Amino acid sequence: MSTEQHSYNDTASSIWSGELPTLGDVYRARRVLANHLTPTPLINAEQLSNRIGASVYVKCENLQPIGAFKIRGGLYLMSRLSEDERRGGVVGASTGNHGQSVAYAARAFGAKATIFVPEHSNPLKLASMERLGADVVRHGPDFDSALEGARQFSSEHGTHFIHSADEPDLIAGVATATLEVMEQVPDLDAIFVPIGGGSGLCGACLVGKSLNPDLVVVGVQAEGAPVVHESWRARKLKARDHVDTFAEGLATRVAFRLPAAMLWDVVDDIMLVSDAELRQSMLTLMETTHMAAEGAGAAALAGLYKQKDAFQGKRVAIMLSGGNVTLDGLQEALNKERPW
């Protein structure tokens, strides 16, 4: 099933030759984002805490204007582009939330955005991108096919290409979510973060470990799309020929360079959860916190529940990274699973 396309046996830092984002970059990003966004709530979820046996804090990034944390990275990155780059337009590839963030930021800064998406994408996310003014191009069966289409479009048309993870400014922007968490709960013991391409987990490691070296940072990936997990364990960038998960925000076939450079020597654990566990966590979040989560958005809770015995009595945050679940997706979860 697995097809290895890359192989690097060197240290993680040798994989990425460019600049790495710093904690100072995150603080600079926060100053920029203050002109566009308000901090999202961090709720101490009592019902959820009782079920886990830990004090659980939920970072509600599902309440962002696009329903996902990615908006932070899109806005900060767009603020850093030159006027000429904005004038020439931007292009990216996305299963939905990164595309929404680029479209939102492009509109805010007067740029034209083109987003390549898989042929069968979340209709809520597609409608949002189009409503925000982006040109949406359906291309290929999955994210990585759309990514190649976006790269080719950028080369042919001279538009600025925005990667969903290999962008230091994007990660600095995304990391402001973890900064808000750490400032509210400085004695946090652990944080669980979903993994698609890895930008959110990079932000959690960058900020969390800088402010509290003892913080346990755990990434959570779908069993049917485990390429970041496999790459981290093997210390090689890996790729797969296909993925198998309903959670489009986690459905990445190829591991990326910048997240590898930032994660391999720092993250405490990268774990896998099943689609059934994702659906159970979607329903549990709705029942205990009244928050809607898409599959990827519920991944952090699925990971925490799977490891709950190790975190009894601890202070643990989970990143609810996105709430763009369709009614059909919610009905499917209700038909197949029950809250735990």
Secondary structure, 3 states (H helix, E strand, C coil): CECCCCCCCCCHHHHCCCCCCCHHHHHHHHHHHCCCCCCCCEEECHHHHHHHCCEEEEEEHHHCCCCECCHHHHHHHHHHCCHHHHHHCEEEECCCHHHHHHHHHHHHHCCCEEEEECCCCCHHHHHHHHHCCCEEEECCCCHHHHHHHHHHHHHHHCCEEECCCCCHHHHHHHCHHHHHHHHHCCCCCEEEEECCCCHHHHHHHHHHHHHCCCCEEEEEEECCCCHHHHHHHHCCCCEECCCCCCCHHHCCCECCHHHHHHHCCCCCEEEEECHHHHHHHHHHHHHHHCCCCCCHHHHHHHHHHHCHHHHCCCEEEEEECECCCCHHHHHHHHHHCCCC
